[in-house]
């Protein structure tokens, strides 16, 4: 029972500069699906929880189209690297580094994530 209560009260936070920013409750994140979070500076982050419970966050803006859609992308792994594929043109972005797996010259911001 204690574990369930702790999980429901747990929050997901992103590292922004020198501070941690709370984006949502852990229970909001469904494994394999993303959510968009509005950051204090007006940007958006795409936050994900994989089926093993690991958390990731990258910029929500697709650099190829400019649309804020990465939170709606499909997640998966390629050669052991977790990624999100843009729902528009299907480019894959590494969820740890933000690197585009299909064009090494392009990347999105990747954020440190923790549960508090």
N, C-alpha and C positions, 0 to 999 in steps of 0.2 A: 504494500500500500504506500509506503514512504516513497519508493521509486516513482510510482505513478504521479504522486503529488509533486515531486521535484521536477519531473519531466514537464508537467503542465505549467509550472511556474518558471521554467527555464526560458531565457531569452537568447536570441541570436544577435550578435554584435559584430560590426565591421570596424576595422582599424582605419581611421581617417586622420592622417597626420599623427599627432601625439595622443589622440583620444580615441576611445571606443564609442561607437554610435549604435544604439539599439534599433534594430530594424523590424523585428517581429518576435512573437513567441515561437519557441521550437515546435510546438504542436501545430503551427500554421503550415509548416513545410511538409508536404507529402513526398515520400521517397520517389525519386525519378521525375519530379515536376519542379518547375521554377516559379518564383514570385518576383515581381518588380518592387523595388523599394525606392522611395524618393529620398534623396540625400539632402542635407542642409543647404548645399550650394546649388540645388536645382537639378543636378544630374540624377541619373537613375542607376541602380545596381540590380543585377539579376542574381538572385540567391537560390542555391540548390542544395538539396539533401539527397545523397545517393542511397541505394538500398542497404548499404552497410552502415548508414548513419553519419557518414562523413559530410561536412559542410564545405561549400565553395561559394565564391561570389566574384563576379566579373562585371564590367560595365555593361549596361543593358543595350547600349547603342551599337547596332551593327555597322562597322566602319565601311562596308561596301555599299550600303544603301542609305545610311543615315537614320534609319528607322529604329525606334526603341522596342526591339522585339526578341532579344536573346533569351529573355525569361520564358518565352513560349517555345523555345527550341527543344529538340530532342537530345537527351543525354546518352552517353555511351562511353566506351573506352576504345582506344586505338594503340596497340603496342604497349599496353599497360598505363596509358595516359588518359585520365578522365577528360571528356570534352562535352561541349554543347554545340550542336549544329544549328546554324541560323535557319529559322523557318522559311526565309525568303529565298536565298540563293544557295543554301546548304553548306556554306563554308563552316569548318569546324574550328572551335577555339578551345585551347587547353584550359581547363578550369583552374589549374594551379598557377600557370605562368601568364596566361592571357594570349599566348602566341597562337597565330592562325596556323593550323596544321596543313593548310592547303596553299598558303602563300606566306613564306617566312618573313617577308618585308612588312607584314601587317600584324598588329596586335591590339588587344583591348586591355584596359586596366584590370588587374587581378587584385582582390582585396584579401587581407588576412581576416579570418573568421574565427569566432569563439562562441562558446555557450556560457552564459553567466547565470 
